Amino acid sequence: MKVLDRAAARVWLGTALEEAREGLAEGGVPIGAALYGPDGELLGRGHNRRVQDGDPSLHAETAAFRAAGRQRSYRGTTMVTTLSPCWYCSGLVRQFGISRVVIGEAETFHGGHDWLAEHGVEIMLLDDPACTALMRAFIDSDPALWQEDIGA
């Protein structure tokens, strides 16, 4: 797997952040994700569509994964997400052998990324202020939907 520096990771995070903003504009939860191949090719991107589609399983990581289509292998791929992945999305990463997860922020929600790291997934936490600000504003404006989304 190619080494990923923080500058490149921030560029990839920009794709996920665009998706998060699109989701918010649609009236949904502002979480975005993108799946990149071992060579840096964008395989798929997406955002949380739980509200828009009425589908509780359509998290951002799931949307990006589905958009990538069937791959022979997910080894060497990188899932980039604006927010620490929940247990459901962490399970997807483990199930399919995604090698690395780049996380915009884990301040507003600390998902399963420690567990992923314990099981050999490379984690890069960027502590991105734009991701944190986006989630804080959303949580303040719609706390009931936020609680629903995180399963509280």
N, C-alpha and C positions, 0 to 999 in steps of 0.2 A: 504494500500500500504506500502510495506517495505521501511524503511528509507534507502536512498542511500548515502554513504559517498563519499567524493571527490576521495579517493583512488580507490574505486570500479568503480566510474564513469570514471576515467582515463583509467582503464583496458578496460572498454567497448568502450571508445573512440578509443582505439587501433584498434578495429575491423573496425570501420568506417574509420580510417586513412589508414588502409590497402586497403580498398575499393577505397578510393580517389586516392591513388597511382596507383592502377590497372587501374582506369579510365584514368589517365594521360598517362600511358604507352600505352593505346589503342588509344591515340590521342584525348581523350575527356576532359571535364571539371573536374578537380580534386576535386570533392565533394563526400564524402562517408557517408553512414548511416547504422544503424543497429536498429532493433526493438527487445527489450527484454521483456519477460513476467514478470508478477508480482513476480515470484519465481526466476528470474534471468536467466532463460533459453533463449538462443538466438533463436528467432523465425524466423528472416529473416535478410538478409544483402544485400546491393547493392550499386551501384554508379551511378552517373549521366551518362546517355547513350544517351543524346540528339543527339550528333554528330554521334556516332557509329550506332545508329538505325534510325537516321533521324526522331526521335519522340520528338517533343517539350515538351511533357508531362512527359517524363521519367527522372524525377529528382531523386536524390539519395534517398530521403525519400520515394518517390513513389516506387522505385525499391525495397527497403527494405520491405515496406508494402506489395507489391505484392508477394515477396518471402516468406513472413510469411504465406501466404494463409489465407483462411477464418478462423476467430476466432469467437467464440460465443460472446465474448465481448473483448473490448480493454481497459477496465477500469483496472488500475493498471499497464499498460504497459508503457515502456519508449522508446521513440525515441531518439537515439543518432545520432548526425550529426556533421560533421566537421565544418559546417558553419551555421550561423543563418538562419533559414528557411524562404524562400520567402513567399509571401502571399498565393500562391497556396498550398505550403506544410503546411503552418500554418492552412489553411482551412481544409486540410486532418486531421491534428491533432484534430481540433475542431469537425469536422464532425463525426469522429469515436470514440471520447471520450478518446483519448490517454492521460494518466494522467500526464506524465512528459516528458520534453525534456531536454536532455543534449547537450550543444553546445560547440564545440571546440573553435570557435572564432567568434566574431562579429565586429572585427576591419575593415576588408576589405569589409564587407557587413552587414548592420544592417537590418535584415529582420523583420518578424512579431512577434518576441518573446515577446516584451512588451505587445502587444495586447493579446497574449496567456496568459500571466501572469495576465492581467486584467480580464480574463475570467476563472480563477481558475486552469490553467495548471501550475504545478510546473516547474520552469525554473532553470537550473544549468548552468551557464556560466563559462567555465574553463579557458578561455584566454590562450589556449595552443599555445606555440611558434612554434611547428612543423606545426600545422594547418595554422597559420598565414603565416609562411615562404612559405609553399606550395602554398597558394593562391596568395601571393605577387609575387612570381616567375612566376606563370601562368599569372597573370594580366599583368606583364611586358612583357612577351614573346608573348602573343596573346590578346591584348586589344580589338580587334574587336570581337573575339569570346566571351570574357567576357561581353562586352556590349550587345551582342545578348542574352547571357544566362540570364542576369538580366533584360532583357526587356527594355533596355535604347534606 
